[in-house]
């Protein structure tokens, strides 16, 4: 049985460090942005694998239109941890 990415982060490593993706394509992730007067947090789906500090694409359901339909939005984010992505722009 394969260990989860979280377990691998805390397991002692003997030899070269293992550089595993903290986010995998298709994984549900928390997308967030913090600014002086605003905190935004939504859930999305990673479009790419990503390692710590790497930019990836994330898809989420945007705000509904006048007809109440939600449109898929894609943003670029920076991997900050396991399943954790900060909005880049």
TORKOL-4160 file (C-alpha; in steps of 0.2 Angstrom, whole numbers, padded with zeros to 4 digits, m for minus):
89
<pt num="1" X="0000" Y="0000" Z="0000"/>
<pt num="2" X="0007" Y="0017" Z="m0005"/>
<pt num="3" X="0010" Y="0030" Z="0008"/>
<pt num="4" X="0000" Y="0046" Z="0007"/>
<pt num="5" X="0010" Y="0062" Z="0002"/>
<pt num="6" X="0006" Y="0069" Z="0020"/>
<pt num="7" X="0015" Y="0053" Z="0028"/>
<pt num="8" X="0030" Y="0055" Z="0016"/>
<pt num="9" X="0032" Y="0073" Z="0022"/>
<pt num="10" X="0035" Y="0068" Z="0040"/>
<pt num="11" X="0044" Y="0051" Z="0038"/>
<pt num="12" X="0063" Y="0052" Z="0040"/>
<pt num="13" X="0072" Y="0051" Z="0024"/>
<pt num="14" X="0089" Y="0042" Z="0022"/>
<pt num="15" X="0099" Y="0047" Z="0007"/>
<pt num="16" X="0093" Y="0060" Z="m0006"/>
<pt num="17" X="0077" Y="0070" Z="m0002"/>
<pt num="18" X="0062" Y="0064" Z="m0011"/>
<pt num="19" X="0054" Y="0078" Z="m0021"/>
<pt num="20" X="0036" Y="0072" Z="m0023"/>
<pt num="21" X="0021" Y="0083" Z="m0030"/>
<pt num="22" X="0011" Y="0090" Z="m0015"/>
<pt num="23" X="m0004" Y="0092" Z="m0027"/>
<pt num="24" X="m0009" Y="0080" Z="m0041"/>
<pt num="25" X="m0019" Y="0083" Z="m0057"/>
<pt num="26" X="m0037" Y="0079" Z="m0053"/>
<pt num="27" X="m0036" Y="0082" Z="m0034"/>
<pt num="28" X="m0048" Y="0093" Z="m0025"/>
<pt num="29" X="m0038" Y="0108" Z="m0018"/>
<pt num="30" X="m0041" Y="0123" Z="m0007"/>
<pt num="31" X="m0037" Y="0139" Z="m0017"/>
<pt num="32" X="m0035" Y="0155" Z="m0007"/>
<pt num="33" X="m0029" Y="0173" Z="m0007"/>
<pt num="34" X="m0026" Y="0184" Z="0008"/>
<pt num="35" X="m0024" Y="0203" Z="0006"/>
<pt num="36" X="m0025" Y="0218" Z="0019"/>
<pt num="37" X="m0044" Y="0219" Z="0019"/>
<pt num="38" X="m0049" Y="0202" Z="0010"/>
<pt num="39" X="m0048" Y="0184" Z="0013"/>
<pt num="40" X="m0054" Y="0172" Z="m0001"/>
<pt num="41" X="m0055" Y="0153" Z="0000"/>
<pt num="42" X="m0063" Y="0141" Z="m0013"/>
<pt num="43" X="m0062" Y="0123" Z="m0018"/>
<pt num="44" X="m0056" Y="0118" Z="m0035"/>
<pt num="45" X="m0048" Y="0104" Z="m0045"/>
<pt num="46" X="m0029" Y="0104" Z="m0049"/>
<pt num="47" X="m0026" Y="0103" Z="m0068"/>
<pt num="48" X="m0007" Y="0099" Z="m0065"/>
<pt num="49" X="0004" Y="0090" Z="m0053"/>
<pt num="50" X="0014" Y="0103" Z="m0042"/>
<pt num="51" X="0028" Y="0103" Z="m0030"/>
<pt num="52" X="0031" Y="0116" Z="m0016"/>
<pt num="53" X="0032" Y="0134" Z="m0024"/>
<pt num="54" X="0027" Y="0128" Z="m0042"/>
<pt num="55" X="0014" Y="0137" Z="m0052"/>
<pt num="56" X="m0001" Y="0126" Z="m0057"/>
<pt num="57" X="m0018" Y="0128" Z="m0066"/>
<pt num="58" X="m0033" Y="0126" Z="m0055"/>
<pt num="59" X="m0051" Y="0125" Z="m0061"/>
<pt num="60" X="m0066" Y="0130" Z="m0050"/>
<pt num="61" X="m0084" Y="0135" Z="m0053"/>
<pt num="62" X="m0085" Y="0154" Z="m0054"/>
<pt num="63" X="m0099" Y="0165" Z="m0049"/>
<pt num="64" X="m0116" Y="0161" Z="m0057"/>
<pt num="65" X="m0123" Y="0172" Z="m0071"/>
<pt num="66" X="m0140" Y="0180" Z="m0073"/>
<pt num="67" X="m0148" Y="0163" Z="m0077"/>
<pt num="68" X="m0140" Y="0155" Z="m0062"/>
<pt num="69" X="m0127" Y="0144" Z="m0072"/>
<pt num="70" X="m0110" Y="0143" Z="m0065"/>
<pt num="71" X="m0096" Y="0144" Z="m0077"/>
<pt num="72" X="m0079" Y="0135" Z="m0075"/>
<pt num="73" X="m0065" Y="0147" Z="m0071"/>
<pt num="74" X="m0046" Y="0143" Z="m0073"/>
<pt num="75" X="m0033" Y="0152" Z="m0062"/>
<pt num="76" X="m0014" Y="0150" Z="m0059"/>
<pt num="77" X="m0009" Y="0146" Z="m0042"/>
<pt num="78" X="0006" Y="0142" Z="m0032"/>
<pt num="79" X="0008" Y="0126" Z="m0022"/>
<pt num="80" X="0010" Y="0130" Z="m0003"/>
<pt num="81" X="0007" Y="0113" Z="0004"/>
<pt num="82" X="m0003" Y="0097" Z="0002"/>
<pt num="83" X="m0019" Y="0101" Z="m0007"/>
<pt num="84" X="m0015" Y="0120" Z="m0003"/>
<pt num="85" X="m0014" Y="0132" Z="m0017"/>
<pt num="86" X="m0012" Y="0151" Z="m0016"/>
<pt num="87" X="m0020" Y="0162" Z="m0030"/>
<pt num="88" X="m0006" Y="0169" Z="m0040"/>
<pt num="89" X="m0015" Y="0181" Z="m0051"/>
